[in-house]
Amino acid sequence: MNDADELPAGLGKVATRALALNGITGYAALTERSEGELLALHGVGPKAIRILREELAARGQSFAAPR
């Protein structure tokens, strides 16, 4: 994985850890999950979702549609 794929440093440690424990360590994995799925993870809250949404948008990507 290169630096461009790594999650943003501004994301809190708890949210980063929660994502990593669920196999989400880069932006590609985020596009496979919906906001609701991520919010259901303990440690991932609205602020983390906002940061990730903005980072994905800057890359022309988005979260998966709700299932």
C-alpha positions in Angstrom: 0.0 0.0 0.0 1.3 3.4 -0.8 0.7 6.7 1.0 -2.1 7.7 -1.4 -4.1 4.6 -0.3 -3.6 5.1 3.5 -6.4 6.6 5.5 -6.1 10.2 6.5 -3.9 11.2 9.5 -6.8 13.4 10.7 -8.9 10.4 11.4 -8.9 9.6 15.1 -6.9 6.6 16.4 -10.0 4.8 17.7 -11.7 5.1 14.3 -8.6 4.1 12.4 -8.2 1.0 14.7 -11.9 0.1 14.3 -11.6 0.2 10.6 -8.4 -1.8 10.5 -9.8 -4.5 12.7 -12.6 -4.8 10.1 -10.1 -5.1 7.2 -10.5 -1.5 6.1 -7.0 0.0 5.7 -7.4 2.0 2.5 -9.8 4.0 0.3 -10.6 1.0 -2.0 -12.1 -0.9 1.0 -14.2 2.1 2.0 -16.0 2.1 -1.4 -17.2 -1.4 -0.7 -19.0 -0.3 2.6 -21.9 2.0 3.1 -21.9 4.9 5.7 -24.4 2.9 7.8 -22.1 -0.2 7.9 -19.2 2.0 9.0 -21.2 3.9 11.6 -22.2 0.5 13.1 -18.5 -0.1 14.0 -17.7 0.8 17.5 -15.4 3.8 17.4 -16.5 5.1 14.0 -18.7 8.2 14.4 -20.1 11.0 12.4 -16.9 13.0 12.4 -14.9 10.1 11.0 -17.6 9.5 8.3 -17.4 13.2 7.4 -13.6 13.1 7.1 -13.7 9.9 5.0 -16.6 11.2 2.8 -14.6 14.3 2.0 -11.4 12.3 1.3 -13.3 9.9 -1.0 -15.0 12.8 -2.8 -11.6 14.4 -3.4 -10.6 11.1 -5.2 -13.8 11.0 -7.2 -15.1 8.1 -5.1 -17.9 7.5 -2.6 -19.1 5.0 -0.1 -21.2 2.0 -1.3 -24.9 2.5 -1.6 -26.9 1.3 1.5 -27.8 -2.4 1.3 
